[in-house]
Amino acid sequence: MRLTRPTLAVVGAAAVLALTGCGSGGDTKKVPPTATGSLESLAAEVKCKPNMQTDADEIRQAICKNTDGRFILATFATDRGQREWINDAKDYGGYYLVGRKWVAVGDNGVVKALRGTLGGDVEIGTDHHAHGAHSG
């Protein structure tokens, strides 16, 4: 099993975050320690009532909405299952707030707001618009 590709993806996402973080307009809010717990407890922390979409042994996934916006919240049975899910999902773009065996997916503003409560690390999906052919 090679770890090169996922490692490069994480390093690339970290580089993007480092570059984009400079224009935050002085937003230096401290990020809390990363939350842990069940899908329901994480949802309660960000004040949303989860609308369950998947409730299986390996993944539990719900659609949530709070004052910050709409997002997907998922919890995983294993770290490996979580990483595989994120790696596949990132092909579709988006912003991912990643904690230990959980992830929240939404637009940039929602993910930043959730991070202020849940902690975690932000990862950015692939932007396929940049790969489109803009021939004139």
Backbone torsions as a table, in degrees:
resi	resn	phi	psi	omega
1	MET	NA	125.2	-179.9
2	ARG	-95.2	137.9	178.7
3	LEU	-104.3	2.2	-173.5
4	THR	-60.3	-50.6	-174.4
5	ARG	-63.6	-51.2	178.3
6	PRO	-60.8	-37.0	179.0
7	THR	-63.0	-42.8	178.0
8	LEU	-63.9	-37.7	179.2
9	ALA	-63.2	-42.4	179.8
10	VAL	-66.7	-43.4	178.5
11	VAL	-62.7	-41.8	178.4
12	GLY	-62.9	-43.4	178.7
13	ALA	-63.5	-39.4	179.1
14	ALA	-65.2	-38.7	178.4
15	ALA	-64.5	-42.1	178.1
16	VAL	-61.8	-44.1	180.0
17	LEU	-63.0	-40.8	-179.9
18	ALA	-63.4	-38.3	180.0
19	LEU	-73.2	-40.1	-176.8
20	THR	-81.3	-19.4	-178.9
21	GLY	-66.8	-19.8	-177.2
22	CYS	-67.4	-28.2	-176.8
23	GLY	-95.8	32.5	-174.1
24	SER	-83.0	4.1	177.2
25	GLY	66.9	32.2	177.1
26	GLY	77.6	15.6	179.4
27	ASP	-75.9	98.5	-175.7
28	THR	-115.0	32.1	178.2
29	LYS	-57.1	136.1	179.1
30	LYS	-71.9	136.3	178.4
31	VAL	-86.2	127.2	-179.5
32	PRO	-71.6	167.0	174.2
33	PRO	-58.1	147.3	-177.6
34	THR	-64.1	128.3	-179.9
35	ALA	-68.9	155.9	174.2
36	THR	-135.3	164.2	174.9
37	GLY	132.7	-173.6	-178.4
38	SER	-74.1	167.4	176.7
39	LEU	-56.9	-43.4	-179.1
40	GLU	-63.8	-40.5	-179.5
41	SER	-70.2	-37.4	176.2
42	LEU	-65.0	-43.5	178.6
43	ALA	-60.8	-41.0	179.5
44	ALA	-63.5	-36.9	179.7
45	GLU	-62.8	-33.3	-179.0
46	VAL	-103.1	14.5	173.5
47	LYS	57.3	52.7	173.8
48	CYS	-131.7	151.3	175.2
49	LYS	-99.8	111.6	-174.5
50	PRO	-69.0	132.5	173.6
51	ASN	-97.9	96.1	-172.8
52	MET	-61.9	131.2	177.1
53	GLN	-110.5	-37.9	-179.8
54	THR	-136.4	128.1	178.3
55	ASP	-134.0	82.1	-176.8
56	ALA	-122.2	169.9	-179.3
57	ASP	-60.6	-40.3	-173.5
58	GLU	-89.9	-23.2	179.1
59	ILE	-149.2	140.1	171.7
60	ARG	-123.9	127.8	-173.8
61	GLN	-136.0	136.7	-179.2
62	ALA	-140.5	154.8	170.8
63	ILE	-93.6	131.9	-179.6
64	CYS	-125.0	153.5	174.1
65	LYS	-143.9	132.0	174.7
66	ASN	-139.1	-166.7	-176.7
67	THR	-65.5	-19.4	178.5
68	ASP	-82.4	-21.8	-179.3
69	GLY	138.5	-164.6	-177.0
70	ARG	-103.9	141.8	-178.9
71	PHE	-156.6	165.8	175.1
72	ILE	-103.3	135.2	176.7
73	LEU	-120.3	128.7	-178.9
74	ALA	-134.9	143.6	173.5
75	THR	-122.4	153.7	-172.1
76	PHE	-130.1	149.6	178.2
77	ALA	-74.0	-31.7	-176.4
78	THR	-134.3	154.9	175.3
79	ASP	-62.5	-41.2	-179.1
80	ARG	-63.3	-44.6	178.0
81	GLY	-60.1	-40.3	178.0
82	GLN	-62.6	-48.4	-176.9
83	ARG	-63.9	-40.8	178.6
84	GLU	-63.2	-41.8	179.4
85	TRP	-62.8	-46.6	-179.6
86	ILE	-62.8	-46.0	-178.7
87	ASN	-59.5	-40.3	177.8
88	ASP	-70.2	-43.4	-176.1
89	ALA	-67.1	-33.5	-176.6
90	LYS	-63.0	-20.2	175.9
91	ASP	-62.8	-19.6	-178.7
92	TYR	-95.9	6.9	179.9
93	GLY	82.6	-165.3	177.1
94	GLY	95.6	179.4	-178.9
95	TYR	-120.9	136.0	-172.7
96	TYR	-125.6	122.7	172.3
97	LEU	-98.5	118.8	-169.8
98	VAL	-115.1	125.4	173.9
99	GLY	-121.6	-171.4	-180.0
100	ARG	-74.4	107.4	179.6
101	LYS	65.9	25.5	172.2
102	TRP	-148.1	159.0	176.3
103	VAL	-149.0	144.2	172.0
104	ALA	-119.5	134.3	-176.0
105	VAL	-123.3	129.1	178.1
106	GLY	-168.9	-167.2	176.9
107	ASP	-77.4	171.1	-173.1
108	ASN	-56.1	-46.0	-177.8
109	GLY	-63.6	-42.1	179.9
110	VAL	-65.1	-45.4	-178.6
111	VAL	-62.7	-41.8	177.9
112	LYS	-62.6	-41.9	179.4
113	ALA	-65.3	-43.0	178.9
114	LEU	-62.9	-36.3	-179.2
115	ARG	-63.1	-30.2	177.8
116	GLY	-65.3	-20.7	178.3
117	THR	-104.9	-45.2	-172.8
118	LEU	-93.4	-13.6	-173.1
119	GLY	71.3	-150.4	178.5
120	GLY	93.4	-178.4	-178.4
121	ASP	-117.6	141.1	178.9
122	VAL	-93.2	132.3	172.8
123	GLU	-123.7	147.4	-177.4
124	ILE	-115.4	133.5	178.6
125	GLY	-74.0	174.6	-179.5
126	THR	-70.3	131.8	176.9
127	ASP	-94.4	99.3	-177.2
128	HIS	-74.6	-15.2	177.6
129	HIS	-62.9	-32.9	-179.4
130	ALA	-70.9	-18.2	-178.2
131	HIS	-95.8	-5.8	-178.2
132	GLY	-70.4	149.9	178.9
133	ALA	-84.7	117.9	178.9
134	HIS	-106.8	59.9	-178.8
135	SER	-83.3	142.6	-173.8
136	GLY	-108.0	NA	NA
